[in-house]
Amino acid sequence: MGDISLHIAVKEENNHLFKRCVRKLLESTFILRDKDEKFYQFVSRESNRQDISEYLRMIGFDVIVEEKAGVCMLVASEEDADTVGLKRANVVTFTTLQYHLLLVLWKVYLENLGYSEGNFITKGDLIDKIKSYELVLTRPELNAAFRLFKKYSLINFDDNEDGEDMKILLYPSLQFGWDLPQFQTVVKEYLKEETEETEEQEEQVPGEQLYPEDFEEDGE
């Protein structure tokens, strides 16, 4: 492995902001335009992004800016993609239940997109949506998932609120909060369950057949 060298020059007036942005990325993976606009504007500026990327590559990371979604995210550096111990260093392994919940949250986000300023759902409506997908979560499991998703800037809510009227803000970072291998495993499990359920329905209702377009969203 070659020598590691660092070539960045952060202006004195930007030192504090540079440090805070780097720590924010390491702490929660995402910096969002809708949540931390000052940090987002700093990181998304090309010269600052290059300096932060250069700094993070020292420890096997890089930063990507998705301008359309308004998301800055920490990722594994391509240079260290095959390095043992670094490849999955910033990947959080969610439980299968948490991944199912992420899928529900992302679907709700897409359904609400463009209707109002801020993408919200109440806790009560989310619980109803979860039940409609036959996802079984206990209250401790649901609360634990909420805390974890909030920590990594996937959702936000007021810790002082509770009950069915509690508002949950859904962030565009939900679309990037996946570990692809685990996501594929969860999807396969879901599709397997759907196939088994469909086969049972076909046995019970002779002649009734379901087609792929039956599951497509309107307008797609």
RAZI-V217135 format. One record per pair of residues at least 4 apart in sequence whose C-alpha atoms are under 6 Angstrom apart, sorted by the first residue. I is the first residue (numbers start at 1). GAP is how many residues later the second one is. Records with the same first field share a line. If there is no record, write none. Layout:
I->GAP, GAP
//
This chain:
8->43
14->4
20->4
23->4
24->4
25->4, 5, 49
28->124
29->44, 45
30->42, 43
31->9, 40, 41
32->4, 38, 39
33->4, 7, 37
37->4
40->4
43->5, 6
44->5
49->4
53->9, 10
56->5, 6
57->4, 5
60->17, 20
61->14, 15, 16
62->12, 13, 14, 15
63->10, 11, 12
64->8, 9
65->6, 7
66->4, 5
81->6
94->4
119->50, 51
120->48, 49, 50
121->46, 47
122->43, 44, 45, 46
123->41, 43
124->40
130->5
131->4
137->4
140->4
149->5, 6
150->4, 5, 6
154->17, 19, 20
155->14, 15, 16
156->12, 13
157->11
161->5
162->4
179->4
188->4
201->4
202->4
//
